[in-house]
Amino acid sequence: MSTTTPSEETNTTQKTSLYLENTEELQKVFNQFDANKDGKISVSELADVLKAMGSSYSSEELERAMEDIDTDKDGFISLSEFSTLCRSPSDAVAAASELRDAFDLYDQDKNGLISAKELHLVLNRLGMKCSVDDCARMIQSVDSDGDGNVNFAEFEKMMSASIPANAGSQP
């Protein structure tokens, strides 16, 4: 016989849904990097996505990043390694800086807001085909102040949604 209350069951269901949604989103992002769909990200695939997003890194910088991320040292980033990178930044200051950099990639006009048009532009550069209306709906789902844009606080809240610490274990 279950000893959980209906509110506890709802809370558990919400956490599970949040986790699954984040896992699906993580897979989608990983797939954008994995251009040849072989289940792993090579240094050239990493460079291509970063270049498409408007960032340029030297080959030495890319190699250092791969060394840090590629924990099994097979020369590729697996979904597991990518997940670890996305979910558990080792340094809070570096993580905050990386989050700001990610926000700035989308904020093309540097006004502190991500509009549907800016989101559309970046997602299309990454090969994700969606309309401006689709992007407006995505923004609406995280736009807590109702201005039709995503500000940094909303972006930060969206990106740091809580994920259970034991996400990898089975119940």
CNS distance restraints for C-alpha pairs under 8 A (distance, minus, plus):
assign (resid   4 and name CA) (resid   8 and name CA) 5.89 0.50 0.50
assign (resid   4 and name CA) (resid   9 and name CA) 6.43 0.50 0.50
assign (resid   5 and name CA) (resid   9 and name CA) 6.29 0.50 0.50
assign (resid   6 and name CA) (resid  10 and name CA) 6.20 0.50 0.50
assign (resid   7 and name CA) (resid  11 and name CA) 6.12 0.50 0.50
assign (resid   8 and name CA) (resid  12 and name CA) 6.13 0.50 0.50
assign (resid   9 and name CA) (resid  13 and name CA) 6.12 0.50 0.50
assign (resid  10 and name CA) (resid  14 and name CA) 6.11 0.50 0.50
assign (resid  11 and name CA) (resid  15 and name CA) 6.24 0.50 0.50
assign (resid  12 and name CA) (resid  16 and name CA) 6.17 0.50 0.50
assign (resid  13 and name CA) (resid  17 and name CA) 6.11 0.50 0.50
assign (resid  14 and name CA) (resid  18 and name CA) 6.04 0.50 0.50
assign (resid  15 and name CA) (resid  19 and name CA) 6.08 0.50 0.50
assign (resid  15 and name CA) (resid 163 and name CA) 7.75 0.50 0.50
assign (resid  15 and name CA) (resid 164 and name CA) 7.67 0.50 0.50
assign (resid  16 and name CA) (resid  20 and name CA) 6.14 0.50 0.50
assign (resid  17 and name CA) (resid  21 and name CA) 6.00 0.50 0.50
assign (resid  18 and name CA) (resid  22 and name CA) 6.14 0.50 0.50
assign (resid  18 and name CA) (resid 163 and name CA) 7.49 0.50 0.50
assign (resid  19 and name CA) (resid  23 and name CA) 6.08 0.50 0.50
assign (resid  19 and name CA) (resid 163 and name CA) 5.82 0.50 0.50
assign (resid  19 and name CA) (resid 164 and name CA) 7.30 0.50 0.50
assign (resid  19 and name CA) (resid 167 and name CA) 7.62 0.50 0.50
assign (resid  20 and name CA) (resid  24 and name CA) 6.09 0.50 0.50
assign (resid  21 and name CA) (resid  25 and name CA) 6.16 0.50 0.50
assign (resid  22 and name CA) (resid  26 and name CA) 5.96 0.50 0.50
assign (resid  23 and name CA) (resid  27 and name CA) 6.19 0.50 0.50
assign (resid  24 and name CA) (resid  28 and name CA) 6.26 0.50 0.50
assign (resid  25 and name CA) (resid  29 and name CA) 6.24 0.50 0.50
assign (resid  26 and name CA) (resid  30 and name CA) 6.09 0.50 0.50
assign (resid  26 and name CA) (resid  83 and name CA) 7.01 0.50 0.50
assign (resid  27 and name CA) (resid  31 and name CA) 6.03 0.50 0.50
assign (resid  27 and name CA) (resid  79 and name CA) 7.53 0.50 0.50
assign (resid  28 and name CA) (resid  32 and name CA) 6.40 0.50 0.50
assign (resid  29 and name CA) (resid  33 and name CA) 6.73 0.50 0.50
assign (resid  30 and name CA) (resid  34 and name CA) 6.21 0.50 0.50
assign (resid  30 and name CA) (resid  41 and name CA) 7.98 0.50 0.50
assign (resid  30 and name CA) (resid  79 and name CA) 6.77 0.50 0.50
assign (resid  30 and name CA) (resid  82 and name CA) 7.23 0.50 0.50
assign (resid  31 and name CA) (resid  35 and name CA) 7.03 0.50 0.50
assign (resid  31 and name CA) (resid  37 and name CA) 6.96 0.50 0.50
assign (resid  31 and name CA) (resid  39 and name CA) 7.92 0.50 0.50
assign (resid  32 and name CA) (resid  49 and name CA) 7.80 0.50 0.50
assign (resid  32 and name CA) (resid 126 and name CA) 6.70 0.50 0.50
assign (resid  32 and name CA) (resid 127 and name CA) 7.25 0.50 0.50
assign (resid  32 and name CA) (resid 128 and name CA) 7.79 0.50 0.50
assign (resid  33 and name CA) (resid  41 and name CA) 6.30 0.50 0.50
assign (resid  33 and name CA) (resid  45 and name CA) 5.98 0.50 0.50
assign (resid  33 and name CA) (resid  46 and name CA) 6.20 0.50 0.50
assign (resid  33 and name CA) (resid  49 and name CA) 6.08 0.50 0.50
assign (resid  34 and name CA) (resid  38 and name CA) 6.94 0.50 0.50
assign (resid  34 and name CA) (resid  39 and name CA) 6.65 0.50 0.50
assign (resid  34 and name CA) (resid  40 and name CA) 6.06 0.50 0.50
assign (resid  34 and name CA) (resid  41 and name CA) 5.08 0.50 0.50
assign (resid  34 and name CA) (resid  42 and name CA) 7.70 0.50 0.50
assign (resid  34 and name CA) (resid  45 and name CA) 6.42 0.50 0.50
assign (resid  35 and name CA) (resid  41 and name CA) 7.96 0.50 0.50
assign (resid  35 and name CA) (resid  45 and name CA) 6.41 0.50 0.50
assign (resid  39 and name CA) (resid  78 and name CA) 6.82 0.50 0.50
assign (resid  39 and name CA) (resid  79 and name CA) 7.29 0.50 0.50
assign (resid  40 and name CA) (resid  76 and name CA) 5.86 0.50 0.50
assign (resid  40 and name CA) (resid  77 and name CA) 5.46 0.50 0.50
assign (resid  40 and name CA) (resid  78 and name CA) 4.82 0.50 0.50
assign (resid  40 and name CA) (resid  79 and name CA) 6.82 0.50 0.50
assign (resid  41 and name CA) (resid  45 and name CA) 5.96 0.50 0.50
assign (resid  41 and name CA) (resid  46 and name CA) 6.55 0.50 0.50
assign (resid  41 and name CA) (resid  76 and name CA) 5.36 0.50 0.50
assign (resid  41 and name CA) (resid  77 and name CA) 4.85 0.50 0.50
assign (resid  41 and name CA) (resid  78 and name CA) 6.56 0.50 0.50
assign (resid  42 and name CA) (resid  46 and name CA) 6.24 0.50 0.50
assign (resid  42 and name CA) (resid  75 and name CA) 7.03 0.50 0.50
assign (resid  42 and name CA) (resid  76 and name CA) 4.95 0.50 0.50
assign (resid  42 and name CA) (resid  77 and name CA) 6.62 0.50 0.50
assign (resid  43 and name CA) (resid  47 and name CA) 6.16 0.50 0.50
assign (resid  43 and name CA) (resid  62 and name CA) 6.77 0.50 0.50
assign (resid  43 and name CA) (resid  63 and name CA) 7.18 0.50 0.50
assign (resid  43 and name CA) (resid  66 and name CA) 6.84 0.50 0.50
assign (resid  43 and name CA) (resid  75 and name CA) 7.89 0.50 0.50
assign (resid  43 and name CA) (resid  76 and name CA) 7.10 0.50 0.50
assign (resid  44 and name CA) (resid  48 and name CA) 6.10 0.50 0.50
assign (resid  45 and name CA) (resid  49 and name CA) 6.34 0.50 0.50
assign (resid  46 and name CA) (resid  50 and name CA) 6.27 0.50 0.50
assign (resid  46 and name CA) (resid  62 and name CA) 7.90 0.50 0.50
assign (resid  47 and name CA) (resid  51 and name CA) 5.99 0.50 0.50
assign (resid  47 and name CA) (resid  56 and name CA) 7.84 0.50 0.50
assign (resid  47 and name CA) (resid  57 and name CA) 7.47 0.50 0.50
assign (resid  47 and name CA) (resid  62 and name CA) 7.13 0.50 0.50
assign (resid  48 and name CA) (resid  52 and name CA) 6.13 0.50 0.50
assign (resid  49 and name CA) (resid  53 and name CA) 6.25 0.50 0.50
assign (resid  49 and name CA) (resid 126 and name CA) 6.67 0.50 0.50
assign (resid  50 and name CA) (resid  54 and name CA) 6.48 0.50 0.50
assign (resid  50 and name CA) (resid  55 and name CA) 5.25 0.50 0.50
assign (resid  50 and name CA) (resid  56 and name CA) 6.68 0.50 0.50
assign (resid  51 and name CA) (resid  55 and name CA) 5.03 0.50 0.50
assign (resid  51 and name CA) (resid  56 and name CA) 5.55 0.50 0.50
assign (resid  52 and name CA) (resid 125 and name CA) 5.86 0.50 0.50
assign (resid  52 and name CA) (resid 126 and name CA) 6.39 0.50 0.50
assign (resid  53 and name CA) (resid 105 and name CA) 6.55 0.50 0.50
assign (resid  53 and name CA) (resid 122 and name CA) 6.63 0.50 0.50
assign (resid  53 and name CA) (resid 125 and name CA) 6.90 0.50 0.50
assign (resid  53 and name CA) (resid 126 and name CA) 7.16 0.50 0.50
assign (resid  54 and name CA) (resid 105 and name CA) 7.17 0.50 0.50
assign (resid  57 and name CA) (resid  61 and name CA) 5.94 0.50 0.50
assign (resid  57 and name CA) (resid  62 and name CA) 6.41 0.50 0.50
assign (resid  58 and name CA) (resid  62 and name CA) 6.34 0.50 0.50
assign (resid  59 and name CA) (resid  63 and name CA) 6.09 0.50 0.50
assign (resid  60 and name CA) (resid  64 and name CA) 6.23 0.50 0.50
assign (resid  61 and name CA) (resid  65 and name CA) 6.21 0.50 0.50
assign (resid  62 and name CA) (resid  66 and name CA) 6.16 0.50 0.50
assign (resid  63 and name CA) (resid  67 and name CA) 6.18 0.50 0.50
assign (resid  64 and name CA) (resid  68 and name CA) 6.34 0.50 0.50
assign (resid  65 and name CA) (resid  69 and name CA) 6.17 0.50 0.50
assign (resid  66 and name CA) (resid  70 and name CA) 5.50 0.50 0.50
assign (resid  66 and name CA) (resid  75 and name CA) 7.44 0.50 0.50
assign (resid  66 and name CA) (resid  76 and name CA) 7.49 0.50 0.50
assign (resid  66 and name CA) (resid  77 and name CA) 7.43 0.50 0.50
assign (resid  67 and name CA) (resid  71 and name CA) 7.37 0.50 0.50
assign (resid  67 and name CA) (resid  73 and name CA) 7.35 0.50 0.50
assign (resid  69 and name CA) (resid  77 and name CA) 6.75 0.50 0.50
assign (resid  69 and name CA) (resid  81 and name CA) 6.40 0.50 0.50
assign (resid  69 and name CA) (resid  82 and name CA) 7.40 0.50 0.50
assign (resid  69 and name CA) (resid  85 and name CA) 6.82 0.50 0.50
assign (resid  70 and name CA) (resid  74 and name CA) 7.04 0.50 0.50
assign (resid  70 and name CA) (resid  75 and name CA) 6.62 0.50 0.50
assign (resid  70 and name CA) (resid  76 and name CA) 6.17 0.50 0.50
assign (resid  70 and name CA) (resid  77 and name CA) 5.36 0.50 0.50
assign (resid  70 and name CA) (resid  78 and name CA) 7.73 0.50 0.50
assign (resid  70 and name CA) (resid  81 and name CA) 6.53 0.50 0.50
assign (resid  71 and name CA) (resid  81 and name CA) 6.94 0.50 0.50
assign (resid  77 and name CA) (resid  81 and name CA) 5.85 0.50 0.50
assign (resid  77 and name CA) (resid  82 and name CA) 6.26 0.50 0.50
assign (resid  78 and name CA) (resid  82 and name CA) 6.07 0.50 0.50
assign (resid  79 and name CA) (resid  83 and name CA) 5.91 0.50 0.50
assign (resid  80 and name CA) (resid  84 and name CA) 6.24 0.50 0.50
assign (resid  81 and name CA) (resid  85 and name CA) 6.20 0.50 0.50
assign (resid  82 and name CA) (resid  86 and name CA) 6.19 0.50 0.50
assign (resid  83 and name CA) (resid  87 and name CA) 5.91 0.50 0.50
assign (resid  84 and name CA) (resid  88 and name CA) 5.66 0.50 0.50
assign (resid  84 and name CA) (resid  89 and name CA) 7.87 0.50 0.50
assign (resid  85 and name CA) (resid  89 and name CA) 6.22 0.50 0.50
assign (resid  89 and name CA) (resid  94 and name CA) 7.82 0.50 0.50
assign (resid  89 and name CA) (resid  95 and name CA) 5.76 0.50 0.50
assign (resid  90 and name CA) (resid  95 and name CA) 7.64 0.50 0.50
assign (resid  91 and name CA) (resid  95 and name CA) 6.03 0.50 0.50
assign (resid  92 and name CA) (resid  96 and name CA) 6.10 0.50 0.50
assign (resid  93 and name CA) (resid  97 and name CA) 6.24 0.50 0.50
assign (resid  94 and name CA) (resid  98 and name CA) 6.04 0.50 0.50
assign (resid  95 and name CA) (resid  99 and name CA) 6.05 0.50 0.50
assign (resid  96 and name CA) (resid 100 and name CA) 6.23 0.50 0.50
assign (resid  97 and name CA) (resid 101 and name CA) 6.16 0.50 0.50
assign (resid  98 and name CA) (resid 102 and name CA) 6.09 0.50 0.50
assign (resid  99 and name CA) (resid 103 and name CA) 6.19 0.50 0.50
assign (resid  99 and name CA) (resid 156 and name CA) 7.21 0.50 0.50
assign (resid 100 and name CA) (resid 104 and name CA) 6.08 0.50 0.50
assign (resid 100 and name CA) (resid 152 and name CA) 7.73 0.50 0.50
assign (resid 101 and name CA) (resid 105 and name CA) 6.30 0.50 0.50
assign (resid 102 and name CA) (resid 106 and name CA) 6.90 0.50 0.50
assign (resid 103 and name CA) (resid 107 and name CA) 6.20 0.50 0.50
assign (resid 103 and name CA) (resid 114 and name CA) 7.91 0.50 0.50
assign (resid 103 and name CA) (resid 152 and name CA) 6.87 0.50 0.50
assign (resid 103 and name CA) (resid 155 and name CA) 7.14 0.50 0.50
assign (resid 104 and name CA) (resid 108 and name CA) 6.95 0.50 0.50
assign (resid 104 and name CA) (resid 110 and name CA) 7.01 0.50 0.50
assign (resid 105 and name CA) (resid 122 and name CA) 7.87 0.50 0.50
assign (resid 106 and name CA) (resid 114 and name CA) 6.14 0.50 0.50
assign (resid 106 and name CA) (resid 118 and name CA) 6.11 0.50 0.50
assign (resid 106 and name CA) (resid 119 and name CA) 6.05 0.50 0.50
assign (resid 106 and name CA) (resid 122 and name CA) 6.28 0.50 0.50
assign (resid 107 and name CA) (resid 111 and name CA) 6.97 0.50 0.50
assign (resid 107 and name CA) (resid 112 and name CA) 6.55 0.50 0.50
assign (resid 107 and name CA) (resid 113 and name CA) 5.98 0.50 0.50
assign (resid 107 and name CA) (resid 114 and name CA) 4.96 0.50 0.50
assign (resid 107 and name CA) (resid 115 and name CA) 7.67 0.50 0.50
assign (resid 107 and name CA) (resid 118 and name CA) 6.52 0.50 0.50
assign (resid 108 and name CA) (resid 114 and name CA) 7.76 0.50 0.50
assign (resid 108 and name CA) (resid 118 and name CA) 6.18 0.50 0.50
assign (resid 112 and name CA) (resid 151 and name CA) 6.12 0.50 0.50
assign (resid 112 and name CA) (resid 152 and name CA) 6.89 0.50 0.50
assign (resid 113 and name CA) (resid 149 and name CA) 5.86 0.50 0.50
assign (resid 113 and name CA) (resid 150 and name CA) 5.47 0.50 0.50
assign (resid 113 and name CA) (resid 151 and name CA) 4.65 0.50 0.50
assign (resid 113 and name CA) (resid 152 and name CA) 7.06 0.50 0.50
assign (resid 114 and name CA) (resid 118 and name CA) 6.06 0.50 0.50
assign (resid 114 and name CA) (resid 119 and name CA) 6.56 0.50 0.50
assign (resid 114 and name CA) (resid 149 and name CA) 5.41 0.50 0.50
assign (resid 114 and name CA) (resid 150 and name CA) 4.97 0.50 0.50
assign (resid 114 and name CA) (resid 151 and name CA) 6.43 0.50 0.50
assign (resid 115 and name CA) (resid 119 and name CA) 6.21 0.50 0.50
assign (resid 115 and name CA) (resid 136 and name CA) 7.81 0.50 0.50
assign (resid 115 and name CA) (resid 139 and name CA) 7.80 0.50 0.50
assign (resid 115 and name CA) (resid 148 and name CA) 7.08 0.50 0.50
assign (resid 115 and name CA) (resid 149 and name CA) 4.84 0.50 0.50
assign (resid 115 and name CA) (resid 150 and name CA) 6.74 0.50 0.50
assign (resid 116 and name CA) (resid 120 and name CA) 5.98 0.50 0.50
assign (resid 116 and name CA) (resid 132 and name CA) 5.86 0.50 0.50
assign (resid 116 and name CA) (resid 133 and name CA) 7.53 0.50 0.50
assign (resid 116 and name CA) (resid 135 and name CA) 5.07 0.50 0.50
assign (resid 116 and name CA) (resid 136 and name CA) 4.89 0.50 0.50
assign (resid 116 and name CA) (resid 139 and name CA) 6.82 0.50 0.50
assign (resid 116 and name CA) (resid 148 and name CA) 7.89 0.50 0.50
assign (resid 116 and name CA) (resid 149 and name CA) 7.02 0.50 0.50
assign (resid 117 and name CA) (resid 121 and name CA) 6.15 0.50 0.50
assign (resid 117 and name CA) (resid 132 and name CA) 5.93 0.50 0.50
assign (resid 117 and name CA) (resid 135 and name CA) 7.53 0.50 0.50
assign (resid 118 and name CA) (resid 122 and name CA) 6.33 0.50 0.50
assign (resid 119 and name CA) (resid 123 and name CA) 6.02 0.50 0.50
assign (resid 119 and name CA) (resid 135 and name CA) 6.29 0.50 0.50
assign (resid 120 and name CA) (resid 124 and name CA) 6.01 0.50 0.50
assign (resid 120 and name CA) (resid 130 and name CA) 6.91 0.50 0.50
assign (resid 120 and name CA) (resid 131 and name CA) 6.71 0.50 0.50
assign (resid 120 and name CA) (resid 132 and name CA) 5.58 0.50 0.50
assign (resid 120 and name CA) (resid 135 and name CA) 5.95 0.50 0.50
assign (resid 121 and name CA) (resid 125 and name CA) 6.25 0.50 0.50
assign (resid 122 and name CA) (resid 126 and name CA) 6.35 0.50 0.50
assign (resid 123 and name CA) (resid 127 and name CA) 6.43 0.50 0.50
assign (resid 123 and name CA) (resid 128 and name CA) 5.20 0.50 0.50
assign (resid 123 and name CA) (resid 129 and name CA) 7.17 0.50 0.50
assign (resid 123 and name CA) (resid 130 and name CA) 7.65 0.50 0.50
assign (resid 124 and name CA) (resid 128 and name CA) 5.01 0.50 0.50
assign (resid 124 and name CA) (resid 129 and name CA) 5.57 0.50 0.50
assign (resid 124 and name CA) (resid 130 and name CA) 7.15 0.50 0.50
assign (resid 130 and name CA) (resid 134 and name CA) 6.00 0.50 0.50
assign (resid 130 and name CA) (resid 135 and name CA) 7.13 0.50 0.50
assign (resid 131 and name CA) (resid 135 and name CA) 6.43 0.50 0.50
assign (resid 132 and name CA) (resid 136 and name CA) 6.16 0.50 0.50
assign (resid 133 and name CA) (resid 137 and name CA) 6.33 0.50 0.50
assign (resid 134 and name CA) (resid 138 and name CA) 6.36 0.50 0.50
assign (resid 135 and name CA) (resid 139 and name CA) 6.16 0.50 0.50
assign (resid 136 and name CA) (resid 140 and name CA) 6.08 0.50 0.50
assign (resid 136 and name CA) (resid 148 and name CA) 7.38 0.50 0.50
assign (resid 137 and name CA) (resid 141 and name CA) 6.47 0.50 0.50
assign (resid 138 and name CA) (resid 142 and name CA) 7.22 0.50 0.50
assign (resid 139 and name CA) (resid 143 and name CA) 5.80 0.50 0.50
assign (resid 139 and name CA) (resid 148 and name CA) 6.86 0.50 0.50
assign (resid 139 and name CA) (resid 149 and name CA) 6.33 0.50 0.50
assign (resid 139 and name CA) (resid 150 and name CA) 6.33 0.50 0.50
assign (resid 140 and name CA) (resid 146 and name CA) 7.50 0.50 0.50
assign (resid 140 and name CA) (resid 148 and name CA) 6.49 0.50 0.50
assign (resid 140 and name CA) (resid 149 and name CA) 7.78 0.50 0.50
assign (resid 142 and name CA) (resid 150 and name CA) 7.11 0.50 0.50
assign (resid 142 and name CA) (resid 154 and name CA) 6.43 0.50 0.50
assign (resid 142 and name CA) (resid 155 and name CA) 7.74 0.50 0.50
assign (resid 142 and name CA) (resid 158 and name CA) 6.78 0.50 0.50
assign (resid 143 and name CA) (resid 147 and name CA) 7.04 0.50 0.50
assign (resid 143 and name CA) (resid 148 and name CA) 6.53 0.50 0.50
assign (resid 143 and name CA) (resid 149 and name CA) 6.36 0.50 0.50
assign (resid 143 and name CA) (resid 150 and name CA) 5.71 0.50 0.50
assign (resid 143 and name CA) (resid 154 and name CA) 6.58 0.50 0.50
assign (resid 144 and name CA) (resid 154 and name CA) 6.92 0.50 0.50
assign (resid 150 and name CA) (resid 154 and name CA) 5.81 0.50 0.50
assign (resid 150 and name CA) (resid 155 and name CA) 6.19 0.50 0.50
assign (resid 151 and name CA) (resid 155 and name CA) 6.16 0.50 0.50
assign (resid 152 and name CA) (resid 156 and name CA) 5.91 0.50 0.50
assign (resid 153 and name CA) (resid 157 and name CA) 6.13 0.50 0.50
assign (resid 154 and name CA) (resid 158 and name CA) 6.11 0.50 0.50
assign (resid 155 and name CA) (resid 159 and name CA) 6.09 0.50 0.50
assign (resid 156 and name CA) (resid 160 and name CA) 5.99 0.50 0.50
assign (resid 157 and name CA) (resid 161 and name CA) 6.16 0.50 0.50
assign (resid 163 and name CA) (resid 167 and name CA) 7.02 0.50 0.50
